[in-house]
Every structure is written in structure tokens, then in C-alpha cells.
Amino acid sequence: MHDAIRVGPAGSSVRSVLAPVLAPVLALTAAVLLSGVLLLVTSRPALAHDNVLTGSEPPASAALATPPDRVKLTFKWRIRSGSPAITVVGPDGRTEWQHIDAEQIDPSGRAMSVDLRQLGPAGRYQVRYQGVTGRGSPFSGNMEFTLTQPGPAMPLPSGGLPLLWVTCVVLLTAAGSVLGIRLGRTPVPR
């Protein structure tokens, strides 16, 4: 049976040929596996982007008949002073309704708010926010609310013609009349 293991011209065995090659490979494999297990056992979930929104005024996804004067967002972690930014975008996806540079952090440090201009058209408003936690980790996100009735900044549709069109028609009629009178005059023979 010992003779079946013998291989090669010099009578070397498989064990003596592979031992110098397998020993470092097995040691490296064991080290990589041990490192992976240690990383899995000792690692914790990352908290860098974990500053979750815990509340808002108006509430997220709320349907409001009257427009809010401000938006307030409350978070799990404290917010670093000078870092918050809140943008409130209207139903058209472009118009911003917040007062510029009016973000405020409340005394607890866990809420930020912004005053709003008079809201206009009815529809979905998106509140986009970003900031830095007290630990130095950036965070960002968004929430929405819906305005079911137009705000004071948006005139209610009326049944008559808009004032601009009426004004244009009156001015064009007057200009045409003056032009017609001037051109329609025939010189008086002397």
C-alpha cells in the first residue's frame, strides 16, 4: 500500500511534494477566514446616516386645507448649528416657498424649522432637508404634504375674463380708433 503513494522519478511521495506548497496556502486561507469572522463579530451597524426624521409639522403626507406658516422637522440626533438647509418646492417642481436663509434650530438641537411665504397653488409640496449631526455625520432626505385648497398667494379662478386681457382689448380698440380717425381725415381744399 505504501508503494501506491509513490510518484515521480526519484520516488518522492505526493506528501513531500505538496507539503511546502500547501502549508502557506492553508495558513493564508485560515488567516483570511479568521479576519472575516472577527470583522463580522466586532462590527456595529454604521450610524453615519442614521439621523432619521422622527416627526414633522405639518405631518408627513398630510392633506391640508389651509397652508402652514412654517415647516418644523424633528430628528433622532442633535443637529450641528449652521448646517441645516430646508427647501420647500411647490407643485410645479420648481418654485421654492421658504424664506431664504431662515432655517432655525430649536433649543433641544433636535429640530429645525423654516418660515414659509404665503403658499400658492393647491397640490403636493416637497420638503427637502439636509444637515450635519452633532457627531459630524451628514444627513439628508425629504417629506411631503398636500395643500388641498389654493393658498392666499394664488388667486381663485373667476368666471370673467382676466383683467390683463380686458385691458389689452380696450387699449387696442382705442389705438385703432385714433389711427382710423387720423388716416380717415381728408384734407380740406382751400
C-alpha positions in Angstrom: 0.0 0.0 0.0 2.9 2.3 0.7 4.1 1.7 -2.9 0.8 3.2 -4.4 1.6 6.7 -3.0 5.0 6.8 -4.6 5.1 9.1 -7.6 7.8 10.6 -9.8 11.3 9.6 -10.9 13.1 9.9 -7.7 10.4 8.1 -5.7 9.1 11.2 -4.0 5.7 11.0 -2.4 2.8 13.3 -3.0 3.0 14.5 0.6 6.6 15.5 0.3 6.0 17.4 -3.0 2.8 19.2 -1.9 3.7 20.0 1.7 5.9 23.0 1.0 3.2 24.5 -1.3 0.1 23.7 0.7 1.3 24.9 4.1 1.5 28.6 3.2 -1.8 28.4 1.2 -3.6 26.8 4.1 -2.1 29.3 6.5 -3.2 32.3 4.3 -6.7 30.8 3.9 -7.1 30.4 7.6 -5.9 33.9 8.3 -8.4 35.4 5.8 -11.3 33.4 7.2 -10.3 34.3 10.8 -10.1 38.0 9.8 -13.5 37.9 8.2 -15.1 36.2 11.2 -13.5 38.8 13.5 -14.8 41.7 11.4 -18.3 40.3 11.4 -18.3 39.6 15.2 -16.9 43.0 16.2 -18.5 45.4 13.7 -21.6 47.5 14.5 -24.1 49.0 12.1 -23.0 52.4 10.8 -24.7 55.3 12.4 -23.5 57.9 10.0 -26.7 58.4 8.1 -29.0 57.3 10.9 -30.4 60.8 11.8 -33.9 59.7 11.0 -36.9 62.1 10.9 -39.0 61.3 13.9 -41.7 64.0 13.4 -42.8 67.0 11.4 -45.2 69.8 11.4 -47.2 69.6 9.2 -47.1 65.8 9.4 -45.6 63.9 6.5 -48.1 63.0 3.8 -50.8 65.3 5.4 -53.6 66.8 3.3 -54.1 70.4 4.5 -56.9 72.8 3.6 -55.0 75.8 4.9 -51.4 76.4 4.2 -48.9 76.2 7.1 -46.8 79.3 8.1 -43.7 77.2 8.7 -42.3 73.7 8.5 -40.7 72.0 11.5 -38.7 68.8 11.3 -37.6 66.7 14.4 -34.8 64.2 14.3 -33.3 61.4 16.4 -29.9 63.1 16.8 -28.8 66.7 17.6 -28.2 69.0 14.6 -24.9 71.0 14.3 -25.5 74.7 14.3 -25.2 76.4 10.9 -25.7 73.2 9.0 -29.4 72.8 8.3 -31.0 73.6 5.0 -34.7 73.2 4.2 -36.2 73.8 0.8 -39.9 73.7 0.1 -40.8 73.1 -3.5 -44.3 73.6 -4.9 -46.5 71.5 -7.1 -44.7 72.8 -10.3 -41.5 71.2 -9.1 -39.5 74.5 -9.4 -40.9 77.3 -7.2 -39.4 77.5 -3.7 -41.7 78.7 -1.0 -39.4 79.0 2.0 -37.9 82.3 3.2 -34.2 82.4 2.2 -31.7 81.7 5.0 -34.4 81.4 7.6 -33.6 77.9 8.9 -33.6 77.7 12.7 -32.6 75.1 15.2 -34.7 74.8 18.3 -33.1 74.8 21.8 -33.1 71.0 22.1 -30.9 70.9 19.0 -33.0 68.0 17.5 -35.4 70.1 15.4 -35.0 72.5 12.6 -37.6 74.8 11.1 -38.1 77.3 8.3 -40.7 80.0 7.8 -42.7 79.9 4.6 -44.0 82.6 2.3 -47.8 82.6 1.6 -48.3 79.3 -0.3 -49.9 79.4 -3.7 -51.4 76.6 -5.8 -53.1 73.5 -4.4 -51.1 70.4 -4.9 -48.1 68.4 -3.5 -45.3 70.3 -1.7 -42.0 68.6 -1.2 -39.8 69.5 1.8 -36.1 68.7 1.1 -33.7 68.8 4.1 -30.1 68.3 4.8 -27.7 69.0 7.7 -24.9 67.6 9.8 -25.4 65.8 13.1 -23.6 66.8 16.3 -21.3 63.8 15.6 -20.3 65.3 12.2 -22.3 62.9 10.0 -24.2 64.4 7.1 -27.8 63.5 6.6 -30.5 64.4 4.1 -34.0 63.4 3.0 -37.4 64.7 2.1 -41.1 64.5 3.1 -44.3 65.8 1.5 -47.6 67.3 2.3 -50.5 68.3 0.1 -52.4 71.5 0.0 -56.0 70.8 -1.0 -57.1 74.4 -1.5 -55.1 77.2 -3.1 -53.3 79.5 -0.7 -53.7 83.3 -0.4 -50.8 83.8 -2.9 -52.9 82.1 -5.6 -56.0 84.0 -6.9 -59.1 81.9 -7.1 -60.2 81.3 -10.7 -63.1 83.7 -11.7 -65.8 83.3 -14.3 -65.0 86.5 -16.2 -62.1 87.5 -18.5 -58.9 88.2 -16.7 -58.1 91.9 -16.2 -55.0 91.8 -18.5 -57.0 90.6 -21.5 -59.7 93.2 -20.9 -57.1 96.0 -20.6 -55.3 94.9 -23.9 -58.6 94.8 -25.8 -59.6 98.3 -24.6 -56.1 99.8 -25.4 -56.0 98.2 -28.9 -59.5 99.5 -29.6 -58.6 103.0 -28.6 -55.4 102.9 -30.6 -57.2 101.6 -33.7 -59.9 104.4 -33.3 -57.3 107.1 -33.1 -55.4 105.7 -36.0 -58.6 105.4 -38.1 -59.6 109.0 -37.3 -56.2 110.4 -38.3 -55.9 108.4 -41.5 -59.6 108.8 -42.4 -59.4 112.6 -42.5 -59.3 114.1 -45.9 -57.6 117.3 -46.4 -60.0 120.3 -46.7 -59.4 122.2 -50.0 -58.7 125.9 -49.7 
